[in-house]
Amino acid sequence: GQDTQHIPDVMRGEEVQIFGALQLTGRGSATLVLPGTHSKWVSVRDGRIEQFSTFMTGELYAVMRHHSILGRTLPAMSSDDALDGEHFDQGVRLSLQGGSLLHHLFGVRTLSLMSRASPSALASYLSGLVIGEELRVQHLSAGSTLWLVGSAALQTRYERALTLLNVKVQTLGDTATWTGLMALAAPLRQISP
């Protein structure tokens, strides 16, 4: 059989964000979450990346929004910025309980057919389902602290979902990327003529 525990994972520039986050926090060890199209979970110990894993959460959300039957019942993407907290939380909680994400996703369709939620509420519910699924497989303990690095909209959603698990969250925003780039460029500026 195939060893699915050791399927390769890759970073594609997130190292700069990680380096910047460590600079901003003044820490050498931290657990970082970089939400996005492909969310990264990174454990850093003594300034070294110890472990990381990637989740296609944002991409799955986009595929379901644009290329599935669910997309027909949801509002245009531009109006999706508003978060319906109640429905988002419902989606997160359902995924955290376990079961099949494939079945839970079909529930978005049935809620729409039965007019049990508005289209914008359904978009938030879908977002909660996929983010909740990502969180469900993490080894999180109540009271632990995670550092979120990324856009304000995604940080808000992840912070809200992690709060449901009683996990402490520190947000760093997009500044980690620039901080990382500036820190990496500093030695180059010192040696240039």
KOLTOR-982420 format. One record per atom (N, C-alpha, C): atom name; x, y, z; residue number from 1. Coordinates in steps of 0.02 Angstrom, whole numbers, plus 50000, padded with zeros to 5 digits. Last residue first. Example, Ala and Ser with C-alpha at 12.3 -4.5 7.8 and 13.67 -1.06 7.14 Angstrom:
# residues 2
+----+-------+-------+-------+-----+
:  a :    xx :    yy :    zz :   k :
+----+-------+-------+-------+-----+
:  N : 50642 : 49888 : 50354 :   2 :
: CA : 50684 : 49947 : 50357 :   2 :
:  C : 50645 : 50002 : 50394 :   2 :
:  N : 50660 : 49716 : 50390 :   1 :
: CA : 50615 : 49775 : 50390 :   1 :
:  C : 50660 : 49835 : 50390 :   1 :
+----+-------+-------+-------+-----+
END
This chain:
# residues 193
+----+-------+-------+-------+-----+
:  a :    xx :    yy :    zz :   k :
+----+-------+-------+-------+-----+
:  N : 51378 : 52435 : 49868 : 193 :
: CA : 51422 : 52495 : 49866 : 193 :
:  C : 51382 : 52559 : 49868 : 193 :
:  N : 51303 : 52323 : 49988 : 192 :
: CA : 51303 : 52354 : 49922 : 192 :
:  C : 51344 : 52419 : 49924 : 192 :
:  N : 51297 : 52274 : 50115 : 191 :
: CA : 51357 : 52256 : 50075 : 191 :
:  C : 51358 : 52289 : 50007 : 191 :
:  N : 51179 : 52322 : 50170 : 190 :
: CA : 51242 : 52337 : 50204 : 190 :
:  C : 51303 : 52322 : 50162 : 190 :
:  N : 51080 : 52270 : 50090 : 189 :
: CA : 51091 : 52342 : 50088 : 189 :
:  C : 51158 : 52361 : 50121 : 189 :
:  N : 51087 : 52137 : 50127 : 188 :
: CA : 51106 : 52155 : 50059 : 188 :
:  C : 51120 : 52230 : 50054 : 188 :
:  N : 51035 : 52136 : 50257 : 187 :
: CA : 51107 : 52120 : 50246 : 187 :
:  C : 51131 : 52140 : 50176 : 187 :
:  N : 50897 : 52178 : 50224 : 186 :
: CA : 50943 : 52218 : 50265 : 186 :
:  C : 51016 : 52200 : 50255 : 186 :
:  N : 50816 : 52086 : 50160 : 185 :
: CA : 50853 : 52133 : 50119 : 185 :
:  C : 50905 : 52173 : 50158 : 185 :
:  N : 50756 : 52017 : 50264 : 184 :
: CA : 50799 : 51980 : 50219 : 184 :
:  C : 50842 : 52027 : 50177 : 184 :
:  N : 50680 : 52121 : 50318 : 183 :
: CA : 50732 : 52089 : 50359 : 183 :
:  C : 50781 : 52050 : 50316 : 183 :
:  N : 50595 : 52149 : 50211 : 182 :
: CA : 50642 : 52200 : 50234 : 182 :
:  C : 50698 : 52170 : 50276 : 182 :
:  N : 50523 : 52027 : 50203 : 181 :
: CA : 50563 : 52051 : 50146 : 181 :
:  C : 50615 : 52103 : 50168 : 181 :
:  N : 50462 : 52025 : 50330 : 180 :
: CA : 50508 : 51972 : 50309 : 180 :
:  C : 50553 : 51994 : 50252 : 180 :
:  N : 50382 : 52139 : 50320 : 179 :
: CA : 50432 : 52135 : 50373 : 179 :
:  C : 50485 : 52082 : 50355 : 179 :
:  N : 50298 : 52102 : 50217 : 178 :
: CA : 50344 : 52158 : 50207 : 178 :
:  C : 50399 : 52158 : 50260 : 178 :
:  N : 50232 : 51993 : 50279 : 177 :
: CA : 50267 : 51984 : 50215 : 177 :
:  C : 50319 : 52040 : 50206 : 177 :
:  N : 50172 : 52048 : 50392 : 176 :
: CA : 50225 : 51998 : 50401 : 176 :
:  C : 50265 : 51989 : 50337 : 176 :
:  N : 50066 : 52127 : 50357 : 175 :
: CA : 50130 : 52160 : 50368 : 175 :
:  C : 50188 : 52111 : 50376 : 175 :
:  N : 49942 : 52071 : 50348 : 174 :
: CA : 49986 : 52064 : 50289 : 174 :
:  C : 50056 : 52094 : 50301 : 174 :
:  N : 49913 : 52009 : 50516 : 173 :
: CA : 49896 : 52043 : 50453 : 173 :
:  C : 49947 : 52030 : 50398 : 173 :
:  N : 49924 : 51954 : 50640 : 172 :
: CA : 49981 : 51993 : 50616 : 172 :
:  C : 49967 : 52029 : 50550 : 172 :
:  N : 49838 : 51909 : 50788 : 171 :
: CA : 49836 : 51923 : 50716 : 171 :
:  C : 49894 : 51969 : 50697 : 171 :
:  N : 49823 : 51775 : 50896 : 170 :
: CA : 49856 : 51839 : 50886 : 170 :
:  C : 49858 : 51850 : 50810 : 170 :
:  N : 49709 : 51682 : 50991 : 169 :
: CA : 49733 : 51701 : 50925 : 169 :
:  C : 49765 : 51770 : 50928 : 169 :
:  N : 49675 : 51536 : 51085 : 168 :
: CA : 49694 : 51607 : 51084 : 168 :
:  C : 49725 : 51623 : 51016 : 168 :
:  N : 49536 : 51431 : 51074 : 167 :
: CA : 49606 : 51440 : 51057 : 167 :
:  C : 49620 : 51515 : 51055 : 167 :
:  N : 49406 : 51385 : 51090 : 166 :
: CA : 49441 : 51414 : 51148 : 166 :
:  C : 49517 : 51419 : 51137 : 166 :
:  N : 49341 : 51353 : 50977 : 165 :
: CA : 49380 : 51299 : 51007 : 165 :
:  C : 49419 : 51323 : 51069 : 165 :
:  N : 49289 : 51473 : 50939 : 164 :
: CA : 49241 : 51420 : 50956 : 164 :
:  C : 49275 : 51361 : 50990 : 164 :
:  N : 49405 : 51536 : 50900 : 163 :
: CA : 49376 : 51555 : 50964 : 163 :
:  C : 49324 : 51504 : 50987 : 163 :
:  N : 49420 : 51486 : 50772 : 162 :
: CA : 49465 : 51462 : 50825 : 162 :
:  C : 49440 : 51480 : 50894 : 162 :
:  N : 49321 : 51561 : 50705 : 161 :
: CA : 49316 : 51488 : 50709 : 161 :
:  C : 49359 : 51461 : 50765 : 161 :
:  N : 49371 : 51692 : 50720 : 160 :
: CA : 49305 : 51675 : 50745 : 160 :
:  C : 49298 : 51599 : 50755 : 160 :
:  N : 49494 : 51678 : 50653 : 159 :
: CA : 49493 : 51697 : 50724 : 159 :
:  C : 49426 : 51679 : 50755 : 159 :
:  N : 49448 : 51650 : 50524 : 158 :
: CA : 49487 : 51600 : 50561 : 158 :
:  C : 49487 : 51616 : 50636 : 158 :
:  N : 49381 : 51772 : 50493 : 157 :
: CA : 49346 : 51707 : 50492 : 157 :
:  C : 49383 : 51654 : 50532 : 157 :
:  N : 49483 : 51867 : 50508 : 156 :
: CA : 49421 : 51873 : 50546 : 156 :
:  C : 49385 : 51806 : 50550 : 156 :
:  N : 49576 : 51825 : 50413 : 155 :
: CA : 49594 : 51824 : 50484 : 155 :
:  C : 49531 : 51826 : 50527 : 155 :
:  N : 49506 : 51852 : 50296 : 154 :
: CA : 49518 : 51782 : 50316 : 154 :
:  C : 49538 : 51777 : 50389 : 154 :
:  N : 49505 : 51993 : 50302 : 153 :
: CA : 49443 : 51955 : 50295 : 153 :
:  C : 49452 : 51883 : 50317 : 153 :
:  N : 49642 : 52031 : 50311 : 152 :
: CA : 49596 : 52045 : 50367 : 152 :
:  C : 49533 : 52002 : 50363 : 152 :
:  N : 49763 : 51909 : 50255 : 151 :
: CA : 49715 : 51963 : 50244 : 151 :
:  C : 49667 : 51970 : 50302 : 151 :
:  N : 49893 : 51852 : 50369 : 150 :
: CA : 49857 : 51855 : 50306 : 150 :
:  C : 49809 : 51913 : 50303 : 150 :
:  N : 49923 : 51749 : 50501 : 149 :
: CA : 49958 : 51793 : 50455 : 149 :
:  C : 49919 : 51794 : 50390 : 149 :
:  N : 49899 : 51714 : 50671 : 148 :
: CA : 49869 : 51717 : 50605 : 148 :
:  C : 49904 : 51769 : 50562 : 148 :
:  N : 49961 : 51608 : 50790 : 147 :
: CA : 49973 : 51672 : 50758 : 147 :
:  C : 49946 : 51669 : 50687 : 147 :
:  N : 49888 : 51533 : 50934 : 146 :
: CA : 49907 : 51530 : 50864 : 146 :
:  C : 49917 : 51601 : 50838 : 146 :
:  N : 49899 : 51458 : 51092 : 145 :
: CA : 49900 : 51520 : 51053 : 145 :
:  C : 49924 : 51507 : 50983 : 145 :
:  N : 49788 : 51361 : 51198 : 144 :
: CA : 49849 : 51369 : 51158 : 144 :
:  C : 49843 : 51433 : 51116 : 144 :
:  N : 49663 : 51353 : 51254 : 143 :
: CA : 49712 : 51395 : 51287 : 143 :
:  C : 49777 : 51403 : 51249 : 143 :
:  N : 49635 : 51188 : 51203 : 142 :
: CA : 49606 : 51249 : 51230 : 142 :
:  C : 49660 : 51288 : 51267 : 142 :
:  N : 49738 : 51128 : 51072 : 141 :
: CA : 49714 : 51121 : 51141 : 141 :
:  C : 49689 : 51189 : 51164 : 141 :
:  N : 49739 : 51043 : 50917 : 140 :
: CA : 49734 : 51106 : 50954 : 140 :
:  C : 49710 : 51092 : 51025 : 140 :
:  N : 49787 : 50975 : 50788 : 139 :
: CA : 49796 : 50955 : 50858 : 139 :
:  C : 49798 : 51018 : 50900 : 139 :
:  N : 49667 : 50977 : 50654 : 138 :
: CA : 49725 : 51004 : 50689 : 138 :
:  C : 49728 : 50977 : 50760 : 138 :
:  N : 49551 : 50938 : 50595 : 137 :
: CA : 49607 : 50891 : 50593 : 137 :
:  C : 49670 : 50917 : 50626 : 137 :
:  N : 49465 : 51047 : 50608 : 136 :
: CA : 49448 : 50983 : 50640 : 136 :
:  C : 49507 : 50936 : 50644 : 136 :
:  N : 49506 : 51151 : 50527 : 135 :
: CA : 49522 : 51153 : 50599 : 135 :
:  C : 49513 : 51085 : 50633 : 135 :
:  N : 49453 : 51110 : 50404 : 134 :
: CA : 49526 : 51121 : 50411 : 134 :
:  C : 49546 : 51119 : 50485 : 134 :
:  N : 49318 : 51111 : 50435 : 133 :
: CA : 49350 : 51047 : 50416 : 133 :
:  C : 49426 : 51053 : 50423 : 133 :
:  N : 49298 : 51248 : 50456 : 132 :
: CA : 49289 : 51201 : 50512 : 132 :
:  C : 49322 : 51134 : 50497 : 132 :
:  N : 49315 : 51292 : 50326 : 131 :
: CA : 49364 : 51313 : 50377 : 131 :
:  C : 49359 : 51266 : 50437 : 131 :
:  N : 49202 : 51232 : 50268 : 130 :
: CA : 49269 : 51214 : 50244 : 130 :
:  C : 49323 : 51235 : 50294 : 130 :
:  N : 49093 : 51285 : 50345 : 129 :
: CA : 49103 : 51213 : 50336 : 129 :
:  C : 49175 : 51196 : 50317 : 129 :
:  N : 49107 : 51424 : 50332 : 128 :
: CA : 49115 : 51392 : 50397 : 128 :
:  C : 49128 : 51317 : 50392 : 128 :
:  N : 49076 : 51437 : 50196 : 127 :
: CA : 49142 : 51457 : 50221 : 127 :
:  C : 49156 : 51424 : 50288 : 127 :
:  N : 48941 : 51396 : 50202 : 126 :
: CA : 48990 : 51358 : 50162 : 126 :
:  C : 49061 : 51374 : 50185 : 126 :
:  N : 48891 : 51502 : 50280 : 125 :
: CA : 48886 : 51433 : 50304 : 125 :
:  C : 48937 : 51389 : 50268 : 125 :
:  N : 48912 : 51610 : 50194 : 124 :
: CA : 48947 : 51608 : 50258 : 124 :
:  C : 48947 : 51537 : 50287 : 124 :
:  N : 48824 : 51572 : 50093 : 123 :
: CA : 48895 : 51581 : 50077 : 123 :
:  C : 48937 : 51578 : 50141 : 123 :
:  N : 48703 : 51574 : 50163 : 122 :
: CA : 48728 : 51510 : 50138 : 122 :
:  C : 48803 : 51515 : 50120 : 122 :
:  N : 48687 : 51710 : 50183 : 121 :
: CA : 48696 : 51667 : 50242 : 121 :
:  C : 48725 : 51600 : 50220 : 121 :
:  N : 48664 : 51750 : 50052 : 120 :
: CA : 48726 : 51773 : 50085 : 120 :
:  C : 48739 : 51732 : 50148 : 120 :
:  N : 48539 : 51683 : 50026 : 119 :
: CA : 48600 : 51667 : 49988 : 119 :
:  C : 48664 : 51690 : 50023 : 119 :
:  N : 48461 : 51637 : 50184 : 118 :
: CA : 48470 : 51682 : 50126 : 118 :
:  C : 48533 : 51662 : 50088 : 118 :
:  N : 48385 : 51480 : 50227 : 117 :
: CA : 48436 : 51532 : 50238 : 117 :
:  C : 48442 : 51574 : 50175 : 117 :
:  N : 48287 : 51395 : 50191 : 116 :
: CA : 48300 : 51400 : 50263 : 116 :
:  C : 48353 : 51453 : 50279 : 116 :
:  N : 48231 : 51351 : 50070 : 115 :
: CA : 48230 : 51422 : 50088 : 115 :
:  C : 48240 : 51432 : 50162 : 115 :
:  N : 48254 : 51227 : 50026 : 114 :
: CA : 48200 : 51234 : 50075 : 114 :
:  C : 48194 : 51305 : 50101 : 114 :
:  N : 48363 : 51246 : 49943 : 113 :
: CA : 48300 : 51222 : 49914 : 113 :
:  C : 48241 : 51232 : 49962 : 113 :
:  N : 48460 : 51286 : 50039 : 112 :
: CA : 48437 : 51332 : 49988 : 112 :
:  C : 48369 : 51311 : 49960 : 112 :
:  N : 48476 : 51169 : 50111 : 111 :
: CA : 48454 : 51229 : 50146 : 111 :
:  C : 48428 : 51281 : 50097 : 111 :
:  N : 48524 : 51088 : 50008 : 110 :
: CA : 48457 : 51075 : 50035 : 110 :
:  C : 48432 : 51134 : 50075 : 110 :
:  N : 48651 : 51147 : 49983 : 109 :
: CA : 48600 : 51143 : 49930 : 109 :
:  C : 48530 : 51133 : 49959 : 109 :
:  N : 48713 : 51126 : 50103 : 108 :
: CA : 48706 : 51195 : 50079 : 108 :
:  C : 48651 : 51197 : 50026 : 108 :
:  N : 48718 : 50987 : 50108 : 107 :
: CA : 48670 : 51022 : 50151 : 107 :
:  C : 48662 : 51095 : 50132 : 107 :
:  N : 48826 : 50954 : 50033 : 106 :
: CA : 48760 : 50948 : 50001 : 106 :
:  C : 48706 : 50982 : 50043 : 106 :
:  N : 48923 : 50971 : 50131 : 105 :
: CA : 48919 : 51018 : 50075 : 105 :
:  C : 48852 : 51014 : 50040 : 105 :
:  N : 48901 : 50859 : 50212 : 104 :
: CA : 48888 : 50926 : 50239 : 104 :
:  C : 48882 : 50978 : 50183 : 104 :
:  N : 48948 : 50759 : 50126 : 103 :
: CA : 48877 : 50761 : 50145 : 103 :
:  C : 48859 : 50830 : 50170 : 103 :
:  N : 49083 : 50794 : 50121 : 102 :
: CA : 49045 : 50789 : 50059 : 102 :
:  C : 48970 : 50791 : 50072 : 102 :
:  N : 49122 : 50783 : 50253 : 101 :
: CA : 49118 : 50850 : 50224 : 101 :
:  C : 49077 : 50847 : 50160 : 101 :
:  N : 49049 : 50672 : 50364 : 100 :
: CA : 49075 : 50680 : 50296 : 100 :
:  C : 49066 : 50751 : 50271 : 100 :
:  N : 49099 : 50679 : 50537 :  99 :
: CA : 49055 : 50660 : 50483 :  99 :
:  C : 49088 : 50676 : 50416 :  99 :
:  N : 49129 : 50815 : 50651 :  98 :
: CA : 49151 : 50758 : 50611 :  98 :
:  C : 49100 : 50742 : 50558 :  98 :
:  N : 49109 : 50929 : 50719 :  97 :
: CA : 49078 : 50868 : 50747 :  97 :
:  C : 49099 : 50805 : 50709 :  97 :
:  N : 49163 : 51026 : 50639 :  96 :
: CA : 49201 : 51004 : 50698 :  96 :
:  C : 49174 : 50941 : 50729 :  96 :
:  N : 49058 : 51046 : 50549 :  95 :
: CA : 49120 : 51013 : 50526 :  95 :
:  C : 49160 : 50987 : 50585 :  95 :
:  N : 48968 : 51113 : 50635 :  94 :
: CA : 48949 : 51050 : 50603 :  94 :
:  C : 49011 : 51012 : 50580 :  94 :
:  N : 49040 : 51229 : 50671 :  93 :
: CA : 49021 : 51179 : 50722 :  93 :
:  C : 49004 : 51111 : 50691 :  93 :
:  N : 49048 : 51295 : 50546 :  92 :
: CA : 49109 : 51274 : 50582 :  92 :
:  C : 49092 : 51218 : 50630 :  92 :
:  N : 48911 : 51318 : 50518 :  91 :
: CA : 48952 : 51277 : 50473 :  91 :
:  C : 49015 : 51251 : 50508 :  91 :
:  N : 48879 : 51401 : 50626 :  90 :
: CA : 48843 : 51337 : 50617 :  90 :
:  C : 48884 : 51290 : 50573 :  90 :
:  N : 48961 : 51512 : 50601 :  89 :
: CA : 48973 : 51471 : 50661 :  89 :
:  C : 48939 : 51403 : 50655 :  89 :
:  N : 48897 : 51558 : 50484 :  88 :
: CA : 48967 : 51537 : 50482 :  88 :
:  C : 48982 : 51491 : 50541 :  88 :
:  N : 48773 : 51595 : 50537 :  87 :
: CA : 48777 : 51539 : 50490 :  87 :
:  C : 48848 : 51513 : 50482 :  87 :
:  N : 48815 : 51701 : 50624 :  86 :
: CA : 48775 : 51644 : 50649 :  86 :
:  C : 48780 : 51583 : 50603 :  86 :
:  N : 48884 : 51792 : 50540 :  85 :
: CA : 48918 : 51756 : 50593 :  85 :
:  C : 48880 : 51695 : 50618 :  85 :
:  N : 48900 : 51824 : 50385 :  84 :
: CA : 48843 : 51809 : 50428 :  84 :
:  C : 48869 : 51763 : 50482 :  84 :
:  N : 49004 : 51944 : 50319 :  83 :
: CA : 49002 : 51881 : 50355 :  83 :
:  C : 48938 : 51877 : 50396 :  83 :
:  N : 49026 : 52011 : 50160 :  82 :
: CA : 48991 : 52017 : 50224 :  82 :
:  C : 48985 : 51947 : 50256 :  82 :
:  N : 49079 : 51971 : 50039 :  81 :
: CA : 49124 : 51995 : 50090 :  81 :
:  C : 49091 : 51999 : 50159 :  81 :
:  N : 48999 : 51938 : 49935 :  80 :
: CA : 49012 : 51885 : 49984 :  80 :
:  C : 49056 : 51909 : 50041 :  80 :
:  N : 48980 : 52019 : 49831 :  79 :
: CA : 48937 : 52032 : 49888 :  79 :
:  C : 48949 : 51982 : 49944 :  79 :
:  N : 49068 : 51966 : 49739 :  78 :
: CA : 49082 : 52033 : 49766 :  78 :
:  C : 49039 : 52049 : 49827 :  78 :
:  N : 49011 : 51844 : 49698 :  77 :
: CA : 49069 : 51844 : 49744 :  77 :
:  C : 49081 : 51912 : 49775 :  77 :
:  N : 48833 : 51840 : 49705 :  76 :
: CA : 48895 : 51854 : 49668 :  76 :
:  C : 48952 : 51863 : 49718 :  76 :
:  N : 48760 : 51716 : 49817 :  75 :
: CA : 48765 : 51782 : 49786 :  75 :
:  C : 48831 : 51789 : 49747 :  75 :
:  N : 48707 : 51548 : 49774 :  74 :
: CA : 48743 : 51595 : 49815 :  74 :
:  C : 48750 : 51662 : 49779 :  74 :
:  N : 48653 : 51455 : 49691 :  73 :
: CA : 48609 : 51480 : 49745 :  73 :
:  C : 48642 : 51533 : 49788 :  73 :
:  N : 48751 : 51417 : 49606 :  72 :
: CA : 48691 : 51447 : 49577 :  72 :
:  C : 48646 : 51478 : 49630 :  72 :
:  N : 48844 : 51352 : 49683 :  71 :
: CA : 48858 : 51419 : 49661 :  71 :
:  C : 48798 : 51455 : 49632 :  71 :
:  N : 48800 : 51221 : 49694 :  70 :
: CA : 48791 : 51266 : 49751 :  70 :
:  C : 48799 : 51339 : 49730 :  70 :
:  N : 48841 : 51157 : 49582 :  69 :
: CA : 48770 : 51176 : 49585 :  69 :
:  C : 48757 : 51223 : 49643 :  69 :
:  N : 49001 : 51232 : 49546 :  68 :
: CA : 48958 : 51178 : 49570 :  68 :
:  C : 48885 : 51203 : 49570 :  68 :
:  N : 49094 : 51331 : 49526 :  67 :
: CA : 49091 : 51276 : 49479 :  67 :
:  C : 49050 : 51217 : 49504 :  67 :
:  N : 49096 : 51432 : 49624 :  66 :
: CA : 49093 : 51450 : 49553 :  66 :
:  C : 49079 : 51392 : 49506 :  66 :
:  N : 49093 : 51379 : 49754 :  65 :
: CA : 49058 : 51442 : 49740 :  65 :
:  C : 49047 : 51452 : 49665 :  65 :
:  N : 49177 : 51268 : 49744 :  64 :
: CA : 49107 : 51257 : 49761 :  64 :
:  C : 49065 : 51319 : 49745 :  64 :
:  N : 49297 : 51336 : 49716 :  63 :
: CA : 49269 : 51287 : 49668 :  63 :
:  C : 49195 : 51276 : 49681 :  63 :
:  N : 49312 : 51413 : 49833 :  62 :
: CA : 49304 : 51446 : 49768 :  62 :
:  C : 49274 : 51398 : 49716 :  62 :
:  N : 49328 : 51309 : 49929 :  61 :
: CA : 49274 : 51358 : 49936 :  61 :
:  C : 49260 : 51391 : 49867 :  61 :
:  N : 49445 : 51251 : 49880 :  60 :
: CA : 49383 : 51212 : 49883 :  60 :
:  C : 49323 : 51258 : 49888 :  60 :
:  N : 49534 : 51358 : 49901 :  59 :
: CA : 49521 : 51334 : 49833 :  59 :
:  C : 49456 : 51293 : 49831 :  59 :
:  N : 49535 : 51369 : 50040 :  58 :
: CA : 49512 : 51425 : 49998 :  58 :
:  C : 49495 : 51403 : 49928 :  58 :
:  N : 49586 : 51237 : 50073 :  57 :
: CA : 49523 : 51263 : 50098 :  57 :
:  C : 49495 : 51319 : 50053 :  57 :
:  N : 49689 : 51144 : 50055 :  56 :
: CA : 49659 : 51178 : 49997 :  56 :
:  C : 49592 : 51209 : 50014 :  56 :
:  N : 49825 : 51152 : 50165 :  55 :
: CA : 49754 : 51134 : 50156 :  55 :
:  C : 49725 : 51175 : 50100 :  55 :
:  N : 49982 : 51090 : 50218 :  54 :
: CA : 49944 : 51133 : 50174 :  54 :
:  C : 49873 : 51106 : 50166 :  54 :
:  N : 50098 : 51097 : 50355 :  53 :
: CA : 50050 : 51060 : 50312 :  53 :
:  C : 50006 : 51111 : 50277 :  53 :
:  N : 50256 : 51077 : 50437 :  52 :
: CA : 50204 : 51118 : 50405 :  52 :
:  C : 50159 : 51073 : 50363 :  52 :
:  N : 50380 : 51085 : 50565 :  51 :
: CA : 50328 : 51047 : 50530 :  51 :
:  C : 50281 : 51096 : 50496 :  51 :
:  N : 50487 : 51168 : 50596 :  50 :
: CA : 50488 : 51098 : 50619 :  50 :
:  C : 50438 : 51055 : 50581 :  50 :
:  N : 50587 : 51292 : 50547 :  49 :
: CA : 50523 : 51262 : 50531 :  49 :
:  C : 50527 : 51188 : 50548 :  49 :
:  N : 50675 : 51375 : 50677 :  48 :
: CA : 50676 : 51327 : 50622 :  48 :
:  C : 50606 : 51299 : 50611 :  48 :
:  N : 50674 : 51453 : 50791 :  47 :
: CA : 50690 : 51485 : 50728 :  47 :
:  C : 50692 : 51439 : 50668 :  47 :
:  N : 50632 : 51364 : 50892 :  46 :
: CA : 50699 : 51392 : 50893 :  46 :
:  C : 50721 : 51418 : 50825 :  46 :
:  N : 50509 : 51303 : 50789 :  45 :
: CA : 50542 : 51294 : 50853 :  45 :
:  C : 50614 : 51319 : 50847 :  45 :
:  N : 50355 : 51318 : 50712 :  44 :
: CA : 50424 : 51342 : 50713 :  44 :
:  C : 50451 : 51334 : 50783 :  44 :
:  N : 50235 : 51247 : 50615 :  43 :
: CA : 50264 : 51246 : 50682 :  43 :
:  C : 50337 : 51266 : 50677 :  43 :
:  N : 50102 : 51301 : 50515 :  42 :
: CA : 50175 : 51295 : 50522 :  42 :
:  C : 50194 : 51296 : 50596 :  42 :
:  N : 49986 : 51279 : 50392 :  41 :
: CA : 49995 : 51274 : 50465 :  41 :
:  C : 50068 : 51258 : 50476 :  41 :
:  N : 49917 : 51367 : 50256 :  40 :
: CA : 49975 : 51333 : 50285 :  40 :
:  C : 49970 : 51335 : 50361 :  40 :
:  N : 49795 : 51358 : 50128 :  39 :
: CA : 49814 : 51377 : 50196 :  39 :
:  C : 49872 : 51334 : 50221 :  39 :
:  N : 49777 : 51413 : 49979 :  38 :
: CA : 49806 : 51352 : 50008 :  38 :
:  C : 49833 : 51371 : 50076 :  38 :
:  N : 49712 : 51534 : 49986 :  37 :
: CA : 49690 : 51484 : 49937 :  37 :
:  C : 49714 : 51416 : 49959 :  37 :
:  N : 49726 : 51557 : 50164 :  36 :
: CA : 49725 : 51581 : 50095 :  36 :
:  C : 49698 : 51527 : 50049 :  36 :
:  N : 49810 : 51580 : 50321 :  35 :
: CA : 49751 : 51562 : 50281 :  35 :
:  C : 49755 : 51592 : 50211 :  35 :
:  N : 49929 : 51525 : 50405 :  34 :
: CA : 49929 : 51571 : 50349 :  34 :
:  C : 49870 : 51554 : 50304 :  34 :
:  N : 49970 : 51510 : 50570 :  33 :
: CA : 49920 : 51491 : 50520 :  33 :
:  C : 49920 : 51545 : 50467 :  33 :
:  N : 50100 : 51450 : 50676 :  32 :
: CA : 50074 : 51501 : 50631 :  32 :
:  C : 50022 : 51470 : 50585 :  32 :
:  N : 50166 : 51433 : 50831 :  31 :
: CA : 50124 : 51397 : 50782 :  31 :
:  C : 50089 : 51451 : 50742 :  31 :
:  N : 50338 : 51465 : 50875 :  30 :
: CA : 50267 : 51484 : 50870 :  30 :
:  C : 50232 : 51435 : 50824 :  30 :
:  N : 50492 : 51530 : 50925 :  29 :
: CA : 50449 : 51472 : 50921 :  29 :
:  C : 50376 : 51495 : 50920 :  29 :
:  N : 50552 : 51649 : 50935 :  28 :
: CA : 50587 : 51600 : 50895 :  28 :
:  C : 50547 : 51537 : 50886 :  28 :
:  N : 50480 : 51814 : 50928 :  27 :
: CA : 50482 : 51745 : 50953 :  27 :
:  C : 50523 : 51701 : 50907 :  27 :
:  N : 50444 : 51937 : 50889 :  26 :
: CA : 50503 : 51932 : 50931 :  26 :
:  C : 50511 : 51863 : 50960 :  26 :
:  N : 50342 : 51962 : 50803 :  25 :
: CA : 50324 : 51937 : 50870 :  25 :
:  C : 50384 : 51935 : 50917 :  25 :
:  N : 50408 : 52005 : 50688 :  24 :
: CA : 50357 : 52047 : 50719 :  24 :
:  C : 50342 : 52026 : 50791 :  24 :
:  N : 50491 : 51895 : 50659 :  23 :
: CA : 50521 : 51961 : 50672 :  23 :
:  C : 50471 : 52005 : 50710 :  23 :
:  N : 50395 : 51798 : 50634 :  22 :
: CA : 50441 : 51788 : 50690 :  22 :
:  C : 50474 : 51854 : 50709 :  22 :
:  N : 50339 : 51855 : 50519 :  21 :
: CA : 50298 : 51845 : 50578 :  21 :
:  C : 50342 : 51837 : 50640 :  21 :
:  N : 50448 : 51847 : 50429 :  20 :
: CA : 50421 : 51913 : 50450 :  20 :
:  C : 50380 : 51908 : 50513 :  20 :
:  N : 50457 : 51709 : 50416 :  19 :
: CA : 50514 : 51747 : 50442 :  19 :
:  C : 50491 : 51815 : 50467 :  19 :
:  N : 50331 : 51687 : 50358 :  18 :
: CA : 50349 : 51655 : 50422 :  18 :
:  C : 50406 : 51693 : 50455 :  18 :
:  N : 50341 : 51756 : 50238 :  17 :
: CA : 50290 : 51775 : 50287 :  17 :
:  C : 50307 : 51747 : 50356 :  17 :
:  N : 50445 : 51682 : 50180 :  16 :
: CA : 50455 : 51754 : 50193 :  16 :
:  C : 50404 : 51778 : 50245 :  16 :
:  N : 50388 : 51557 : 50165 :  15 :
: CA : 50445 : 51564 : 50211 :  15 :
:  C : 50456 : 51638 : 50229 :  15 :
:  N : 50299 : 51559 : 50063 :  14 :
: CA : 50273 : 51573 : 50130 :  14 :
:  C : 50328 : 51581 : 50181 :  14 :
:  N : 50349 : 51518 : 49942 :  13 :
: CA : 50360 : 51588 : 49962 :  13 :
:  C : 50335 : 51605 : 50031 :  13 :
:  N : 50283 : 51389 : 49943 :  12 :
: CA : 50297 : 51428 : 49883 :  12 :
:  C : 50301 : 51502 : 49901 :  12 :
:  N : 50313 : 51228 : 50008 :  11 :
: CA : 50301 : 51298 : 50019 :  11 :
:  C : 50320 : 51335 : 49956 :  11 :
:  N : 50238 : 51064 : 50001 :  10 :
: CA : 50285 : 51115 : 49979 :  10 :
:  C : 50264 : 51184 : 50002 :  10 :
:  N : 50241 : 50890 : 50041 :   9 :
: CA : 50208 : 50955 : 50047 :   9 :
:  C : 50259 : 51007 : 50026 :   9 :
:  N : 50222 : 50715 : 50002 :   8 :
: CA : 50261 : 50777 : 50004 :   8 :
:  C : 50216 : 50839 : 50008 :   8 :
:  N : 50157 : 50599 : 50115 :   7 :
: CA : 50147 : 50631 : 50050 :   7 :
:  C : 50183 : 50699 : 50053 :   7 :
:  N : 50163 : 50513 : 50225 :   6 :
: CA : 50223 : 50548 : 50203 :   6 :
:  C : 50216 : 50575 : 50131 :   6 :
:  N : 50047 : 50446 : 50249 :   5 :
: CA : 50072 : 50489 : 50302 :   5 :
:  C : 50131 : 50531 : 50279 :   5 :
:  N : 50021 : 50358 : 50148 :   4 :
: CA : 49989 : 50424 : 50143 :   4 :
:  C : 50011 : 50471 : 50199 :   4 :
:  N : 50102 : 50245 : 50067 :   3 :
: CA : 50111 : 50278 : 50131 :   3 :
:  C : 50083 : 50349 : 50127 :   3 :
:  N : 50010 : 50116 : 49985 :   2 :
: CA : 50044 : 50181 : 49982 :   2 :
:  C : 50048 : 50212 : 50052 :   2 :
:  N : 50041 : 49941 : 50000 :   1 :
: CA : 50000 : 50000 : 50000 :   1 :
:  C : 50043 : 50062 : 50000 :   1 :
+----+-------+-------+-------+-----+
END
